[in-house]
Amino acid sequence: MYKKRNIHRINNNINSDIIRLVGDSSIKNGIYSTKDILSIAENIGLDLVEINPKLKPPVCKILDYKKYLYEQKKKKKQFKSKQTKVNTKEIRFGPQIGDHDGKVKIKSAEKFLMRGDKVKVFVFFKGRSIVYKEQGKIKLLKFAEEIEEYGKVEQMPVMEGKRMYMIIAPKKIITK
């Protein structure tokens, strides 16, 4: 339905009279007339591709355009596959959390860290519980100590509004 537009200008779509030729073609790099280089590229059976149109004169290469696009796509895909996406999971509790509830939170944090996710643990202070800031900080530090085997503290406890948080990163990333 719609024709896919080329990213680069090729062959007759180059609208400059002179170009700077670069690359590993049989022709020496330098500044040439577009018509001359275009006829040479046609004789070889390749395309004249404008690589950088912003420069004066624009930079062009003689190459097989479809093969060039394929290689660019392949490089992009390879680069994307090497990237790892790190999710951040949140665990929330109050400053007066019980031992059993704390152990449940620790188990879930361990599970997240083993998967390779970061964990943002925060103590939420409601109403007058804000007076227990020190108790909240102690809870966070004990939490970090409990899961020391699976993760390391990336950011120490910080107070932000009515909550104090700490970020824990996994020690070793295990693929999902």
Summary of the structure (lengths in Angstrom):
residues: 176
radius of gyration: 29.6
end to end distance: 39.8
largest distance: 83.2
contacts: 455
relative contact order: 0.11
helix: 39%
strand: 29%
